[in-house]
C-alpha cells in the first residue's frame, strides 16, 4: 500500500481497507501456525501497510481537529506545540515588552547619565 494513494481516499474507505488488511493478517498468522512459516515476509508487509493506513487516518483526524479549534481560545493539549517546558512557560513577547508604571516613572525622572570623555 502506497501512502500517496491513501491520502486521496475517504475515511470510510480507509477503515474498510484497514479491516481487510487485519483480516488478511489474521489468516496469515493462522497459516503460519498450521504449516511451516513460508509467508513471513508477507506478514511483515501487511503489518507495515496497516501502520500506514492508521497513520493516515490519525493525521486526517488531527487535521480536522485543528480546523475545528482554529479560532477557539484554547487548544487541546495534544494539538499544542510540544517545545520544551521552559519555552512553554516563558513570557510571550507582548508580556515581556510591557513596562510597569513605576519603571516608566523611574526612567523618566532618573534618565541614564551621559558623560563626555575629554581626550588629552
Secondary structure, 3 states (H helix, E strand, C coil): CCHHHHHCCCHHHHHHHHHHHHHHHHHHHHHHHHCCCCCHHHHHHHHHHHHHHHHHHHHHHHHHHHHHCCCCCCCCHHHCCCCCHHHHHCCCHHHHHCCCHHHHHHHHHCCCCCCCCCCC
